[in-house]
């Protein structure tokens, strides 16, 4: 699956690396009937899936030293931010056999007003740096009234960024990996793709053979409970985006009585197996691309078609261009000599689907590539997605992304033959991206560590109201996932944003922002089924 993170606002290297922030606009909202109930088919599918079991309320004696630890805070990053190191057991089943060191950061409540406690944030991924997101965006860009009342806090999950990061490939190796052909035309190219996945997996296994077995979402959620206690909070207040919603929902399932105010924005559905998640996400990117296509053909600078061109034709034109790049990559002016082939170009287009404010940049990049034989613009978009620095180094986003995903669920496919059998379904879901996304889902088949998780429902019985936010044309976390999660959670409240892009809070809808701010500041959740536009 492509990285589950919000690519919104360039203020955050971890969760928002693509573009500068857009100006806020006033949006209308309305309150309607509840839409949180999943479809009968979805409810039937969920009925056969076990629910996540809550942990005992009492803290086991073996874990008390972790819950009773004291943090040593020090200044770090920008003025006003503090950092510390939090200890957690590497293996919760054997807490005496070693620790993992987790980076934690905070910016204290600025006032005025009574402090409400700590507000933990996570930008998604898995693999996005929560601390990077805090220091570059949440700690300075969240609404002033929220920052006034809460200590803004982030913990980099185990294996991510500052928390003993998993590393798999060096910069040149990662350059090669990102250029691997993911639409193989013959057995030779299919073998090359399999070899690339194996080398990636072997690199991860060699780097962190023990940690790689303990980077699951359940373990990270348990780490969050240690953080909650050490910070002095009776209940957890949390805003999670994209994969962060899975993390937050998992916390609620494990510790329902410790749930405070949880916002799950751009929600995932934990009841789905990996292949279904990948197929749904493929359809989500197609939905987003059709919205882009309809907008593009109304613009004078659209290189994919003129006024009246259908989205299907726009998609065919783009797919034909990808085919040309597959046969003959074009120059980019890159200092390391990279040329723009089909894989990098596809990633660049997908990157722009996360935020509609990226569409002008995408039109410009496509125009340069298609008409001027200049692939620099699409390469820049692809590099932003992969978090590649100008010096050729990569963050560990993609390494941690695979490590968590491949541990959380059994793989989508067992080998190339499985992919080939599934191609018709993926290409139906997205004629533009289906083939490439199907083959991209093969990566976990060669992972060096067996998965420890299974699809499951999360009910969190006894939890206080939890706000689940879904965007109707979200490319990465389709809207129906938010509907499904809100229906599973015993106290779920669905807040719908009728719009484009990935996630909704802080992306321009006053209606969404007012509803979430009221919940965070006054504990008043929106009415279930509230809709904003």
RODO-2510 file (C-alpha; in nm, 4 decimals, decimal comma):
residues 533
     n   res          X          Y          Z
     1     x     0,0000     0,0000     0,0000
     2     x     0,1205     0,3488    -0,0682
     3     x     0,2272     0,5400     0,2372
     4     x    -0,0706     0,6189     0,4569
     5     x     0,0072     0,9734     0,5549
     6     x    -0,1382     1,3151     0,4878
     7     x     0,0681     1,5100     0,2373
     8     x    -0,0675     1,8423     0,3506
     9     x     0,1087     2,1727     0,4160
    10     x     0,4827     2,1904     0,3597
    11     x     0,5315     2,3042     0,7173
    12     x     0,5862     1,9427     0,8248
    13     x     0,8643     1,7342     0,6809
    14     x     0,7075     1,4176     0,8159
    15     x     0,3461     1,4487     0,7294
    16     x     0,3237     1,7370     0,4880
    17     x     0,6132     1,7814     0,2541
    18     x     0,4554     1,8741    -0,0736
    19     x     0,3362     2,2309    -0,0936
    20     x     0,3096     2,5588     0,0863
    21     x    -0,0038     2,6072     0,2928
    22     x    -0,3083     2,7371     0,1141
    23     x    -0,5147     3,0254     0,2419
    24     x    -0,8107     2,9302     0,4564
    25     x    -1,1492     2,9741     0,2952
    26     x    -1,4911     2,9932     0,4513
    27     x    -1,6859     2,6726     0,3894
    28     x    -2,0480     2,5913     0,4454
    29     x    -2,1601     2,3089     0,6702
    30     x    -2,4803     2,1338     0,7555
    31     x    -2,6056     1,8827     1,0069
    32     x    -2,7945     1,5904     0,8623
    33     x    -2,9042     1,2430     0,9516
    34     x    -2,6468     0,9939     1,0715
    35     x    -2,4487     0,8270     0,7949
    36     x    -2,2136     0,6308     1,0176
    37     x    -2,3818     0,2967     0,9596
    38     x    -2,1852     0,0787     0,7215
    39     x    -2,3633    -0,0898     0,4326
    40     x    -2,5345    -0,4253     0,4977
    41     x    -2,2577    -0,6005     0,3057
    42     x    -1,9899    -0,4239     0,5089
    43     x    -2,1655    -0,5037     0,8350
    44     x    -2,1928    -0,8671     0,7335
    45     x    -1,8205    -0,8779     0,6555
    46     x    -1,7379    -0,7146     0,9880
    47     x    -1,9590    -0,9594     1,1754
    48     x    -1,7192    -1,2414     1,0930
    49     x    -1,4141    -1,0466     1,2104
    50     x    -1,3051    -1,0645     1,5726
    51     x    -1,2984    -0,7448     1,7757
    52     x    -0,9811    -0,6149     1,9381
    53     x    -0,9803    -0,7190     2,3044
    54     x    -0,9237    -0,4556     2,5705
    55     x    -0,6290    -0,5008     2,8050
    56     x    -0,6821    -0,5363     3,1817
    57     x    -0,7281    -0,2029     3,3553
    58     x    -0,4571    -0,2700     3,6134
    59     x    -0,0990    -0,2098     3,5045
    60     x     0,1055    -0,5321     3,5301
    61     x     0,3814    -0,5194     3,7895
    62     x     0,6468    -0,5829     3,5241
    63     x     0,5433    -0,2660     3,3406
    64     x     0,5277    -0,0334     3,6412
    65     x     0,8880     0,0884     3,6050
    66     x     0,7982     0,2162     3,2590
    67     x     0,4800     0,3847     3,3784
    68     x     0,6599     0,5415     3,6752
    69     x     0,9650     0,6751     3,4904
    70     x     1,0535     1,0438     3,5020
    71     x     1,1448     1,2294     3,1857
    72     x     1,4471     1,4557     3,1618
    73     x     1,3411     1,7410     2,9335
    74     x     1,5865     1,9511     2,7350
    75     x     1,5490     2,2312     2,4822
    76     x     1,5436     2,1119     2,1204
    77     x     1,4561     2,2343     1,7728
    78     x     1,2724     2,5635     1,7552
    79     x     1,2293     2,7907     2,0604
    80     x     0,9665     2,6662     2,3014
    81     x     1,0060     2,2962     2,2218
    82     x     1,1440     2,0398     2,4656
    83     x     1,2578     1,6833     2,3991
    84     x     1,3182     1,3766     2,6114
    85     x     1,3669     1,0021     2,5811
    86     x     1,0888     0,7658     2,6856
    87     x     1,1640     0,4018     2,7638
    88     x     0,9281     0,1220     2,6621
    89     x     0,9741    -0,2548     2,6576
    90     x     1,0924    -0,3915     2,3275
    91     x     0,8591    -0,6897     2,3794
    92     x     0,5525    -0,6404     2,5976
    93     x     0,5323    -1,0168     2,6442
    94     x     0,8826    -1,0132     2,7956
    95     x     0,9358    -0,6632     2,9376
    96     x     1,2539    -0,7589     3,1210
    97     x     1,4429    -0,8506     2,8056
    98     x     1,5314    -0,5095     2,6716
    99     x     1,4000    -0,1604     2,6045
   100     x     1,3300     0,0568     2,3052
   101     x     1,4115     0,4264     2,3344
   102     x     1,1407     0,6563     2,2048
   103     x     1,1848     1,0237     2,1241
   104     x     0,9179     1,2494     2,2727
   105     x     0,8760     1,6243     2,2282
   106     x     0,6375     1,8872     2,3580
   107     x     0,5515     2,2529     2,3478
   108     x     0,3812     2,3641     2,6662
   109     x     0,0418     2,5321     2,6673
   110     x     0,0828     2,8999     2,6020
   111     x    -0,2305     3,0263     2,7795
   112     x    -0,4507     3,2056     2,8506
   113     x    -0,7070     2,9698     2,9953
   114     x    -0,6893     2,6638     3,2155
   115     x    -0,4540     2,3939     3,0870
   116     x    -0,6471     2,0907     2,9614
   117     x    -0,3573     1,8441     2,9585
   118     x    -0,1501     1,6967     2,6778
   119     x    -0,2615     1,6678     2,3158
   120     x    -0,0689     1,3962     2,1302
   121     x    -0,0507     1,4190     1,7521
   122     x     0,0464     1,1700     1,4837
   123     x     0,0591     1,2546     1,1096
   124     x     0,0286     0,8995     0,9789
   125     x     0,2435     0,6899     0,7517
   126     x     0,3078     0,4547     0,9101
   127     x     0,6534     0,6026     0,9235
   128     x     0,5828     0,9751     0,9454
   129     x     0,7769     1,1563     1,2160
   130     x     0,5323     1,2830     1,4757
   131     x     0,8000     1,5101     1,6202
   132     x     0,8750     1,6571     1,2791
   133     x     0,5020     1,7198     1,2351
   134     x     0,4767     1,8770     1,5810
   135     x     0,7700     2,1127     1,5379
   136     x     0,6964     2,2132     1,1802
   137     x     0,3175     2,2348     1,1924
   138     x     0,1030     2,1212     1,4871
   139     x     0,2997     2,3045     1,7551
   140     x     0,2868     2,6318     1,5651
   141     x     0,0001     2,5917     1,3191
   142     x    -0,2835     2,4325     1,5149
   143     x    -0,5501     2,6854     1,6183
   144     x    -0,4131     2,9277     1,8764
   145     x    -0,6943     2,8500     2,1190
   146     x    -0,6023     2,4789     2,1112
   147     x    -0,2323     2,5480     2,1637
   148     x    -0,3205     2,7836     2,4468
   149     x    -0,4945     2,5113     2,6473
   150     x    -0,2919     2,1999     2,5665
   151     x     0,0686     2,0939     2,5879
   152     x     0,1279     1,9868     2,2268
   153     x     0,3079     1,6513     2,2355
   154     x     0,4460     1,3995     1,9865
   155     x     0,6170     1,0625     2,0157
   156     x     0,8009     0,9199     1,7176
   157     x     0,6738     0,5600     1,7006
   158     x     0,9221     0,2787     1,7505
   159     x     1,1303     0,2310     1,4374
   160     x     1,0503     0,5807     1,3081
   161     x     1,2712     0,8899     1,2672
   162     x     1,4255     0,9646     1,6096
   163     x     1,3011     0,6450     1,7774
   164     x     1,5585     0,3820     1,6771
   165     x     1,4760     0,4154     1,3069
   166     x     1,4674     0,1123     1,0815
   167     x     1,7050     0,1554     0,7858
   168     x     1,6986    -0,0666     0,4774
   169     x     1,8834     0,0899     0,1826
   170     x     2,1329     0,3724     0,1433
   171     x     2,0627     0,6699    -0,0817
   172     x     2,1934     0,5288    -0,4131
   173     x     2,0247     0,1946    -0,3435
   174     x     1,6985     0,3731    -0,2692
   175     x     1,7312     0,5715    -0,5928
   176     x     1,7525     0,2429    -0,7796
   177     x     1,4602     0,0986    -0,5855
   178     x     1,2290     0,3925    -0,6566
   179     x     1,3022     0,3634    -1,0286
   180     x     1,2226    -0,0095    -1,0467
   181     x     0,9581    -0,0876    -1,3069
   182     x     0,6348    -0,1724    -1,1224
   183     x     0,4383    -0,2526    -1,4387
   184     x     0,6432    -0,5495    -1,5651
   185     x     0,5859    -0,6349    -1,9300
   186     x     0,7444    -0,9806    -1,9192
   187     x     0,8891    -1,2396    -1,6833
   188     x     1,2319    -1,0770    -1,6852
   189     x     1,0891    -0,7490    -1,5588
   190     x     0,8730    -0,9326    -1,3045
   191     x     1,1832    -1,1089    -1,1754
   192     x     1,3593    -0,7739    -1,1477
   193     x     1,0756    -0,6351    -0,9370
   194     x     1,0803    -0,9387    -0,7081
   195     x     1,4576    -0,9020    -0,6686
   196     x     1,4121    -0,5372    -0,5715
   197     x     1,1568    -0,6272    -0,3050
   198     x     1,3830    -0,9007    -0,1704
   199     x     1,6827    -0,6680    -0,1486
   200     x     1,4731    -0,4068     0,0309
   201     x     1,3442    -0,6642     0,2809
   202     x     1,6881    -0,8148     0,3378
   203     x     1,8297    -0,4701     0,4098
   204     x     1,5622    -0,4046     0,6719
   205     x     1,6204    -0,7454     0,8311
   206     x     1,9948    -0,6974     0,8487
   207     x     1,9613    -0,3512     1,0032
   208     x     1,7171    -0,4276     1,2845
   209     x     1,6545    -0,8022     1,3229
   210     x     1,5031    -0,7713     1,6726
   211     x     1,3244    -0,4393     1,6447
   212     x     1,1617    -0,5471     1,3185
   213     x     0,9566    -0,7998     1,5172
   214     x     0,8225    -0,5309     1,7500
   215     x     0,7056    -0,2309     1,5482
   216     x     0,3378    -0,3269     1,5303
   217     x     0,0579    -0,0775     1,5754
   218     x    -0,0571    -0,2564     1,8905
   219     x     0,2872    -0,2124     2,0475
   220     x     0,3014     0,1543     1,9472
   221     x    -0,0448     0,2094     2,0966
   222     x     0,0793     0,0576     2,4217
   223     x     0,3772     0,2939     2,4092
   224     x     0,1279     0,5811     2,3866
   225     x    -0,0312     0,4686     2,7118
   226     x     0,3033     0,4823     2,8866
   227     x     0,3486     0,8343     2,7469
   228     x     0,0024     0,9337     2,8720
   229     x     0,0817     0,8212     3,2261
   230     x     0,4304     0,9717     3,2330
   231     x     0,2895     1,3042     3,1113
   232     x     0,0447     1,3006     3,4018
   233     x    -0,2790     1,2620     3,2058
   234     x    -0,5647     1,0469     3,3317
   235     x    -0,7017     1,0098     2,9783
   236     x    -0,5476     1,0354     2,6316
   237     x    -0,6305     1,3299     2,4077
   238     x    -0,5126     1,2603     2,0545
   239     x    -0,5395     1,3831     1,6957
   240     x    -0,4328     1,1230     1,4418
   241     x    -0,4366     1,1599     1,0647
   242     x    -0,4454     0,8795     0,8063
   243     x    -0,2602     0,5804     0,9567
   244     x    -0,2701     0,7811     1,2803
   245     x    -0,6415     0,6973     1,2926
   246     x    -0,5585     0,3260     1,3045
   247     x    -0,3123     0,3982     1,5830
   248     x    -0,5670     0,6050     1,7763
   249     x    -0,8476     0,3533     1,7245
   250     x    -0,6155     0,0729     1,8379
   251     x    -0,5417     0,2680     2,1554
   252     x    -0,9148     0,3061     2,2145
   253     x    -0,9686    -0,0656     2,1642
   254     x    -0,6939    -0,1574     2,4102
   255     x    -0,7663     0,1121     2,6695
   256     x    -1,1300     0,2227     2,6280
   257     x    -1,1556     0,3567     2,9836
   258     x    -0,8540     0,5848     2,9242
   259     x    -0,9944     0,7524     2,6123
   260     x    -1,0303     1,1269     2,6432
   261     x    -1,0911     1,3288     2,3278
   262     x    -0,9845     1,1388     2,0158
   263     x    -0,9982     1,2825     1,6623
   264     x    -0,9394     1,0259     1,3865
   265     x    -0,9050     1,2204     1,0601
   266     x    -0,8834     1,0360     0,7272
   267     x    -0,9848     0,7106     0,8878
   268     x    -0,8762     0,3564     0,8109
   269     x    -1,0924     0,0468     0,8460
   270     x    -0,9107    -0,2107     1,0645
   271     x    -1,1506    -0,4890     0,9691
   272     x    -1,0193    -0,5204     0,6126
   273     x    -0,7421    -0,7547     0,4939
   274     x    -0,4390    -0,6089     0,3177
   275     x    -0,5534    -0,6878    -0,0357
   276     x    -0,8880    -0,5210     0,0189
   277     x    -0,7176    -0,2174     0,1714
   278     x    -0,4937    -0,1908    -0,1335
   279     x    -0,7840    -0,2351    -0,3736
   280     x    -0,9945     0,0263    -0,1948
   281     x    -0,7035     0,2684    -0,1905
   282     x    -0,6509     0,2114    -0,5625
   283     x    -1,0138     0,3103    -0,6211
   284     x    -0,9592     0,6121    -0,3954
   285     x    -0,6735     0,7385    -0,6108
   286     x    -0,8919     0,6926    -0,9183
   287     x    -1,1667     0,9005    -0,7548
   288     x    -0,9172     1,1733    -0,6768
   289     x    -0,7710     1,1586    -1,0270
   290     x    -1,1150     1,1969    -1,1859
   291     x    -1,1716     1,5085    -0,9760
   292     x    -0,8338     1,6391    -1,0931
   293     x    -0,9169     1,5507    -1,4545
   294     x    -1,2491     1,7352    -1,4438
   295     x    -1,0748     2,0392    -1,3040
   296     x    -0,7767     2,0134    -1,5401
   297     x    -0,9733     2,0254    -1,8652
   298     x    -1,1311     2,3534    -1,7554
   299     x    -0,7844     2,5112    -1,7380
   300     x    -0,5976     2,6607    -2,0301
   301     x    -0,2723     2,4959    -1,9194
   302     x    -0,4052     2,1375    -1,8992
   303     x    -0,1747     1,9109    -2,1060
   304     x    -0,4087     1,6110    -2,0896
   305     x    -0,7095     1,7439    -2,2800
   306     x    -0,9194     2,0475    -2,3537
   307     x    -1,2655     2,1601    -2,2471
   308     x    -1,5171     1,8783    -2,2644
   309     x    -1,2591     1,5999    -2,2570
   310     x    -1,3948     1,3158    -2,0454
   311     x    -1,2075     1,1938    -1,7351
   312     x    -1,1711     0,8572    -1,9089
   313     x    -0,9919     1,0210    -2,2015
   314     x    -0,7741     1,2256    -1,9666
   315     x    -0,6788     0,9023    -1,7924
   316     x    -0,6034     0,7318    -2,1233
   317     x    -0,3820     1,0225    -2,2256
   318     x    -0,1895     1,0039    -1,8996
   319     x    -0,1565     0,6270    -1,9221
   320     x    -0,0217     0,6594    -2,2768
   321     x     0,2356     0,9093    -2,1522
   322     x     0,3410     0,6685    -1,8784
   323     x     0,3875     0,4053    -2,1492
   324     x     0,6218     0,6338    -2,3412
   325     x     0,8270     0,6925    -2,0269
   326     x     0,8431     0,3193    -1,9655
   327     x     1,0068     0,2766    -2,3061
   328     x     1,2222     0,5889    -2,2949
   329     x     1,2767     0,7896    -1,9728
   330     x     1,3328     1,1634    -2,0163
   331     x     1,5953     1,3998    -1,8682
   332     x     1,5395     1,5764    -1,5369
   333     x     1,8582     1,7757    -1,4848
   334     x     1,9117     1,5755    -1,1649
   335     x     2,2639     1,6005    -1,0206
   336     x     2,2703     1,2253    -0,9687
   337     x     2,1723     1,1527    -1,3253
   338     x     1,8234     1,0195    -1,2582
   339     x     1,5850     1,0248    -1,5521
   340     x     1,2075     1,0278    -1,5310
   341     x     1,0648     0,6862    -1,6060
   342     x     0,7175     0,5488    -1,5554
   343     x     0,7647     0,4625    -1,1877
   344     x     0,8874     0,8039    -1,0730
   345     x     0,6316     0,9822    -1,2909
   346     x     0,3456     0,7758    -1,1481
   347     x     0,4602     0,8474    -0,7939
   348     x     0,4782     1,2188    -0,8746
   349     x     0,1186     1,2200    -0,9983
   350     x    -0,0004     1,0201    -0,6975
   351     x     0,1753     1,2623    -0,4635
   352     x    -0,0316     1,5483    -0,6043
   353     x    -0,3555     1,3588    -0,5425
   354     x    -0,3190     1,4049    -0,1662
   355     x    -0,3984     1,7762    -0,1782
   356     x    -0,5959     1,9620    -0,4421
   357     x    -0,3745     2,2656    -0,3883
   358     x    -0,1043     2,0609    -0,5641
   359     x    -0,3011     2,0406    -0,8872
   360     x    -0,1528     2,3568    -1,0449
   361     x     0,1943     2,2248    -0,9705
   362     x     0,1006     1,8922    -1,1272
   363     x    -0,0340     2,0577    -1,4441
   364     x     0,2883     2,2531    -1,4766
   365     x     0,5023     1,9446    -1,4188
   366     x     0,3044     1,7378    -1,6706
   367     x     0,3213     2,0160    -1,9296
   368     x     0,6989     2,0372    -1,8949
   369     x     0,7373     1,6602    -1,9207
   370     x     0,4928     1,6007    -2,2060
   371     x     0,5680     1,9044    -2,4195
   372     x     0,9221     2,0069    -2,3285
   373     x     1,0822     1,6694    -2,2483
   374     x     1,1687     1,8017    -1,9003
   375     x     1,0937     1,5634    -1,6134
   376     x     1,2226     1,7863    -1,3311
   377     x     0,8784     1,8857    -1,2014
   378     x     0,7430     1,5335    -1,1720
   379     x     1,0712     1,4183    -1,0188
   380     x     1,0383     1,6893    -0,7528
   381     x     0,6876     1,5691    -0,6686
   382     x     0,8102     1,2103    -0,6463
   383     x     1,1019     1,3111    -0,4244
   384     x     0,8637     1,4917    -0,1899
   385     x     0,6581     1,1757    -0,1586
   386     x     0,9611     0,9613    -0,0787
   387     x     1,1125     1,2306     0,1469
   388     x     1,4348     1,2406    -0,0548
   389     x     1,6696     1,5238     0,0326
   390     x     1,8644     1,7277    -0,2231
   391     x     2,1851     1,5510    -0,1165
   392     x     2,0399     1,2122    -0,2088
   393     x     1,9581     1,0975     0,1437
   394     x     1,6141     0,9624     0,2310
   395     x     1,4242     0,9768     0,5564
   396     x     1,3288     0,6380     0,6953
   397     x     0,9603     0,6936     0,6090
   398     x     0,9365     0,4187     0,3469
   399     x     1,1413     0,1744     0,5545
   400     x     0,9207     0,2160     0,8606
   401     x     0,6120     0,2145     0,6394
   402     x     0,6909    -0,1336     0,5128
   403     x     0,8050    -0,2570     0,8533
   404     x     0,4755    -0,1686     1,0216
   405     x     0,2441    -0,2641     0,7349
   406     x     0,4091    -0,6024     0,6803
   407     x     0,3900    -0,6832     1,0523
   408     x     0,0328    -0,5649     1,1047
   409     x    -0,1350    -0,7797     0,8370
   410     x    -0,0669    -1,0914     0,6291
   411     x     0,0590    -0,9893     0,2830
   412     x    -0,1756    -0,9021    -0,0010
   413     x    -0,0083    -1,1474    -0,2378
   414     x     0,2145    -1,4510    -0,2118
   415     x     0,3905    -1,4045    -0,5454
   416     x     0,3678    -1,2683    -0,9004
   417     x     0,1015    -1,5172    -1,0066
   418     x    -0,1306    -1,3846    -0,7351
   419     x    -0,0771    -1,0321    -0,8641
   420     x    -0,1500    -1,1310    -1,2217
   421     x    -0,4744    -1,2973    -1,1128
   422     x    -0,5811    -0,9805    -0,9292
   423     x    -0,4867    -0,7356    -1,2057
   424     x    -0,8358    -0,7200    -1,3622
   425     x    -0,9883    -0,6100    -1,0311
   426     x    -0,7190    -0,3474    -0,9711
   427     x    -0,7370    -0,2139    -1,3270
   428     x    -1,1148    -0,1917    -1,2974
   429     x    -1,0726     0,0053    -0,9748
   430     x    -0,8288     0,2392    -1,1490
   431     x    -0,7478     0,2212    -1,5200
   432     x    -0,4694     0,4738    -1,4590
   433     x    -0,3002     0,3422    -1,1447
   434     x    -0,4389    -0,0089    -1,0958
   435     x    -0,1606    -0,2118    -1,2545
   436     x     0,1199    -0,0335    -1,0735
   437     x    -0,0557    -0,0347    -0,7363
   438     x    -0,1304    -0,4062    -0,7642
   439     x     0,2361    -0,4888    -0,8215
   440     x     0,3390    -0,2440    -0,5468
   441     x     0,1341    -0,4502    -0,3019
   442     x     0,3655    -0,7480    -0,3557
   443     x     0,6391    -0,6075    -0,1298
   444     x     0,5314    -0,7768     0,1948
   445     x     0,5467    -1,1231     0,0348
   446     x     0,9241    -1,1256     0,0906
   447     x     0,9353    -0,9667     0,4354
   448     x     1,1873    -1,1325     0,6719
   449     x     0,9479    -1,1286     0,9701
   450     x     0,6147    -1,3080     0,9867
   451     x     0,3093    -1,0868     1,0438
   452     x     0,1691    -1,0747     1,3967
   453     x    -0,1615    -0,9016     1,3237
   454     x    -0,4904    -0,9911     1,1582
   455     x    -0,7890    -0,7875     1,0377
   456     x    -1,0165    -0,7024     1,3308
   457     x    -1,2980    -0,4752     1,4326
   458     x    -1,2417    -0,2093     1,6965
   459     x    -1,5391    -0,1410     1,9208
   460     x    -1,3802     0,0280     2,2246
   461     x    -1,6848    -0,0389     2,4397
   462     x    -1,7095     0,2068     2,7263
   463     x    -1,4994     0,4780     2,5595
   464     x    -1,6067     0,8401     2,5578
   465     x    -1,7249     0,9816     2,2197
   466     x    -1,4626     0,9458     1,9463
   467     x    -1,4785     1,1739     1,6403
   468     x    -1,4103     1,0001     1,3082
   469     x    -1,3540     1,2325     1,0108
   470     x    -1,3947     1,1254     0,6492
   471     x    -1,3432     1,3205     0,3254
   472     x    -1,5702     1,2128     0,0410
   473     x    -1,2999     1,2173    -0,2296
   474     x    -1,0016     1,1242    -0,0173
   475     x    -0,7479     0,9389    -0,2365
   476     x    -0,5574     0,7465     0,0302
   477     x    -0,8236     0,6643     0,2906
   478     x    -1,1537     0,6252     0,1046
   479     x    -1,4607     0,7748     0,2678
   480     x    -1,6256     0,4396     0,3269
   481     x    -1,3410     0,3499     0,5630
   482     x    -1,4444     0,6387     0,7872
   483     x    -1,8047     0,5197     0,7700
   484     x    -1,6972     0,1675     0,8649
   485     x    -1,4758     0,2750     1,1559
   486     x    -1,7418     0,5077     1,2963
   487     x    -1,9897     0,2192     1,2796
   488     x    -1,7526    -0,0206     1,4567
   489     x    -1,6663     0,2129     1,7428
   490     x    -1,9330     0,1959     2,0114
   491     x    -1,9025     0,5713     2,0657
   492     x    -1,8008     0,6773     1,7141
   493     x    -1,9268     1,0090     1,5763
   494     x    -1,8865     1,0506     1,1998
   495     x    -1,7961     1,3977     1,0714
   496     x    -1,8022     1,4197     0,6905
   497     x    -1,6163     1,6680     0,4733
   498     x    -1,7592     1,6814     0,1216
   499     x    -1,4432     1,7670    -0,0668
   500     x    -1,1095     1,6663    -0,2161
   501     x    -0,7740     1,5791    -0,0693
   502     x    -0,6458     1,3659     0,2145
   503     x    -0,7817     1,4461     0,5650
   504     x    -0,9900     1,7493     0,6607
   505     x    -0,8827     1,9229     0,9831
   506     x    -0,6858     2,2390     0,9136
   507     x    -0,7326     2,2160     0,5369
   508     x    -0,9678     2,5048     0,4746
   509     x    -1,3121     2,4070     0,6034
   510     x    -1,4228     2,6373     0,8844
   511     x    -1,7082     2,3968     0,9453
   512     x    -1,4746     2,1036     1,0114
   513     x    -1,2331     2,3131     1,2161
   514     x    -1,5074     2,4605     1,4350
   515     x    -1,6524     2,1163     1,5055
   516     x    -1,3159     1,9668     1,6028
   517     x    -1,2060     2,2688     1,8040
   518     x    -1,5310     2,2606     2,0031
   519     x    -1,4684     1,8950     2,0798
   520     x    -1,1059     1,9455     2,1829
   521     x    -1,1715     2,2568     2,3909
   522     x    -1,5134     2,1879     2,5426
   523     x    -1,5534     1,8144     2,5034
   524     x    -1,8589     1,8623     2,2824
   525     x    -1,8496     1,6144     1,9929
   526     x    -2,0314     1,6954     1,6686
   527     x    -2,3669     1,5336     1,6103
   528     x    -2,3183     1,1949     1,4461
   529     x    -2,3604     1,2414     1,0726
   530     x    -2,2672     1,6102     1,0610
   531     x    -2,1592     1,7147     0,7103
   532     x    -1,9343     2,0012     0,6035
   533     x    -1,8363     2,1310     0,2620
***
